[in-house]
Amino acid sequence: MNSKPVEALPEVADDLIAAILHYQSWRSDGREHLLQKYEETVSWIAWNPDLFPHKFGAVQRVVLKQSYYIVYFVQEAARSVVVAVLDGRDDPVKRSRLIRQRHRA
């Protein structure tokens, strides 16, 4: 097991807002629902980031339970860093470019 803290890039806040707005469009508790799923996923990443598959080189991914949203993260020596939270139904080329761009920055 490889427990380490999880942090998120500042851009992830915008990703979460987009996901919240999507959930709020059809659920009265959309914000709470999405944030609960995100927090649960982040806790799994913190517990053992090695559980999740690599998608783009060093970038790993985990799907938010029972949703289309995917959390992309990278492991560093002392922490894991969430680089994006994106709708898995979006254009894969667009997602790939965005993730690689954020990972390099």
MODAFEN-V918277 format. One record per backbone hydrogen bond with DSSP energy under -0.5 kcal/mol. NH is the residue of the N-H (numbers start at 1). CO is the residue of the C=O. If there is no record, write none. Layout:
NH;CO + NH;CO
This chain:
4;46 + 5;78 + 7;80 + 9;82 + 12;9 + 13;10 + 14;11 + 15;11 + 16;12 + 17;13 + 18;14 + 19;15 + 20;16 + 21;17 + 22;18 + 23;19 + 24;20 + 25;21 + 25;22 + 26;23 + 27;23 + 30;27 + 33;29 + 34;30 + 35;31 + 36;32 + 37;33 + 38;34 + 39;35 + 40;36 + 41;37 + 42;38 + 43;39 + 44;40 + 45;41 + 46;42 + 47;43 + 48;44 + 49;2 + 51;48 + 52;49 + 55;59 + 56;59 + 59;56 + 60;73 + 61;53 + 62;71 + 64;69 + 67;64 + 70;86 + 71;62 + 72;70 + 72;84 + 73;60 + 74;81 + 76;79 + 80;5 + 81;74 + 82;7 + 83;72 + 84;72 + 86;70 + 88;68 + 88;86 + 90;87 + 95;91 + 96;92 + 97;93 + 98;94 + 99;95 + 100;96 + 101;97 + 102;98 + 103;99 + 104;100 + 105;101
